[in-house]
Amino acid sequence: MRYQVTEFAFELPDGWTHANDANRLVCHGPNREELIATATRVQGNPVERELADLIERLWAHALKAATDATSHPEFVVTSPLVEDTRNPVLPLAIVRARTRDSAVLFCVVTARAEQSVLFVTFEASNDSTSVHSFDAFVDSLRRI
């Protein structure tokens, strides 16, 4: 199923459910996966330089939030925050972590577009199926 959040679209496999929770899209997979997507969009008509500055500040805030989310003592970072270049027209950054007992996978991806920044958390059992689900989600991300 295709979902849309401000300037972003992504796909999730059949069997996932979703609900809007305030300003977030909360999705649940059939194996207890949870994906939460939120986006911030610059409103109005700022001049180009102001818009670029606002998006850069929102992007910096999202990157810090991604790092902060995985710095919880419960987590071990398995892949530090890095820019992901799989989508040449959509700047992405991803951090991956797991719980200390290795039971849970926790990933954050953030993306930026012309007027919006997307922040997504993904939590699931720490197995190859969940890793594949997260990677498929990231592969499906598009700017619209």
Order of alpha helices (4+ residues) and beta strands (2+ residues): beta-beta-beta-beta-beta-alpha-beta-beta-beta-beta-alpha-beta
